[in-house]
Amino acid sequence: MTTLIIGSGLVGSQVARILVEQGERPILMDNAAQPASIGEIVDSQRTTLIEGDILRPYTLSKAIVDHKITGIVHTAAHPMLTLGAQRDPYAAIQLNIMGTVNVLEAARVHGVKRVVVSSSSVLNHYLVAGDGSHDPMKEEGFPRPSTFYAATKQAVESIGLNYARYCGIEFAGLRYGAVFGPWSGHGGGGPSNVMREAVRAAIAGEEAILPSGGMEWVYSKDAATGTVQALQTKTIETGIFNVTMGTLATPEDMANALRTVVPGAKVRNQTPQASSVSMMNMSRASDLSRAKRVIGFTPHYDMVTGLRDLVEWMKLRAKNVR
Ligand SMILES: NC(=O)c1ccc[n+]([C@@H]2O[C@H](COP(=O)([O-])OP(=O)(O)OC[C@H]3O[C@@H](n4cnc5c(N)ncnc54)[C@H](O)[C@@H]3O)[C@@H](O)[C@H]2O)c1
C-alpha cells in the first residue's frame, strides 16, 4: 500500500503525518513544496518528497508507476483558494478542474482504485439564486456557486463522480470547512491565514482580528483524519462527504474560544476587507451524518481544543526556532 499525496501544504502534510504514524511511507508530490514547513508536521525521513505538477500529466504517471501507487489523495489547489480564484479565474479553473481531471485520468489509466479529492464546504454556503423548486426541468431549479472557486469545486465533484460511475474509480470528494491548524509556510485560504495571524497576535499580546460573521471551520488534523478514513474505508458508498466541525462558530464563539486558550487576549471581530469574499457570513452548519455513517468521520477538535492545539504548537515552534 503506497499513497500518493498531491499537495503538501496545510492539509496534505497532516495526511502524510497520519500515514507515517500508521507505518506507511507516503509519497508527497508538489510543484512548490516547502520542505522546512513540511518537516515541522511530519518526519521527513519517513516520507518521500517528489517534484511534480498536476498540470503535466506525465509527472503524475511517472509518480504512480515509479512508486507503485495504490491510492491517491489530491489536495493541490490554486494558491489562496477563493481569493486566488477571484483574482485569477482562468489559472484557478485550469489548475482546480483540469489538474483534477489529470489526476483522475492518471488513476484510470494506471488502475489506481481510490482517489480522494479535497472539495470544500463553500459548496454548502456559497450558493445564489435558484427558484427553490428543486425541479431540474426548470432552468433555475437549483442554486449555483457564487464564486469561481466554488464553481471549480462543484465541477470537480461532478467529474469525479462520473469517473466513479463509468471508469471503475472509487472517488471521494471531501467538503472541508475553513481549515486552520499548524503550518508555518504560505498556503491555505483567506480564513486559514486570518486565523493563524489572529493566534500569533494573541500570543504576542497584540490585538487579534477574527471574522465578524459566522464561520464553519475544521481543524487541519481532523480534515486529514477524514481524508485518511475516506482513503482507507472498505467501501465508498457515494462520493461526497462533509468534513467540518459540524457546528457554526459565531463571532462571539471564535472570540471566546481564543480568550479561553490565550487568557487576556485582546480580540476584535472584523473581517479584513482583503479577505471578505472568502469569509461570508454563514448561518448553518453542515450535516455530518453521511460522513459519520460511510467513512466513520466525527470531528475530534472543536473551536477551543483546535485553538489550544494550535497555540501549543506555535509556542513550541517559537521556542525551537529561537
Ligand atoms: N484551507 C482551507 O481553508 C480549505 C477549505 C476547504 C477546502 N480546502 C481544499 O483543501 C485542499 C488543500 O488545501 P490546503 O489548505 O492544504 O492548501 P495549501 O495551499 O496549504 O496546499 C496546497 C498545495 O498544493 C500545491 N500545488 C499547487 N499547485 C500544484 C500543482 N500544479 N501541482 C502540484 N502541487 C500543486 C501547493 O504548492 C501547496 O503546497 C485544497 O484543494 C483546497 O481547495 C481548503
The ligand as an ORCA input file, in Angstrom:
! r2SCAN-3c Opt
* xyz 0 1
  N      -7.532     25.784      3.614
  C      -8.851     25.808      3.637
  O      -9.478     26.608      4.366
  C      -9.642     24.847      2.785
  C     -11.033     24.755      2.996
  C     -11.767     23.887      2.211
  C     -11.150     23.139      1.222
  N      -9.797     23.262      1.043
  C      -9.182     22.474     -0.036
  O      -8.261     21.590      0.576
  C      -7.145     21.384     -0.283
  C      -5.879     21.628      0.493
  O      -5.856     22.956      0.949
  P      -4.640     23.492      1.813
  O      -5.211     24.489      2.747
  O      -3.826     22.361      2.331
  O      -3.819     24.265      0.688
  P      -2.272     24.607      0.632
  O      -2.158     25.818     -0.207
  O      -1.688     24.649      2.001
  O      -1.656     23.336     -0.118
  C      -1.844     23.099     -1.474
  C      -0.546     22.573     -2.048
  O      -0.771     22.275     -3.440
  C       0.418     22.580     -4.134
  N       0.153     22.780     -5.557
  C      -0.401     23.870     -6.141
  N      -0.417     23.708     -7.475
  C       0.126     22.490     -7.738
  C       0.376     21.773     -8.935
  N       0.111     22.289    -10.149
  N       0.924     20.547     -8.848
  C       1.241     20.012     -7.638
  N       1.035     20.668     -6.461
  C       0.490     21.888     -6.518
  C       0.910     23.865     -3.459
  O       2.286     24.106     -3.723
  C       0.602     23.583     -1.998
  O       1.714     23.011     -1.330
  C      -7.359     22.304     -1.492
  O      -7.920     21.565     -2.548
  C      -8.374     23.309     -1.002
  O      -9.162     23.808     -2.051
  C      -9.038     24.066      1.817
*
